[in-house]
Amino acid sequence: MTNGIAVEVIVEFQAKFSIPFSDQNVFTYYIRIHNSNQYTVQLLRRHWWIWESNGTNRQVKGEGVIGEQPVLAPGKTHQYQSFCPIASSMGKMSGSYQMIRLDTNELFEIKIPEFHLIVPEMQN
C-alpha cells in the first residue's frame, strides 16, 4: 500500500493468443485499486516498466487506464483488465500511477507491485 492506496494484480497466460517457446506470448492482468483514505482521489496517469528474459526492456506511459481516469471515493475500489504481449517466455512488470487528491489537488505516486509473466510450461 502506498499513500493509503492498495494495488493488487492477478496475471493469466492467454494460450489461445500465444505460441509457447516463441516470440508471441500474451498475458492478461487484472488490477484492483482500493482507496483506504478518508478523501477522494483520481488516477491521472500510468507508467509501466516491462522486462523480458530475452533482454528487451520497455516503458509504457499514458493518461489513465484503459481510456479512463477513475475517481475513487473513500473506501471504494476500481477494477480493470488489460494485456501485455511479450516476445519471450518469461518477463515481469511493475510501475506506478500518478494520482491526485481531489480535495487539495496534491499529486502523488503509488507503486504497482512487481508481477511475473511466465509461460506455464516454464514453471516447475
Protein Blocks (a to p, Z undefined) as FASTA:
>chain_A
ZZhiacdddddddfklccehiabdcdddddddddfbfbdcddfbdcdddddfkopacddd
dehjehiacdddehiacddddddddfbfbdcdddddddddfklopacdddddddddddfk
lpZZ
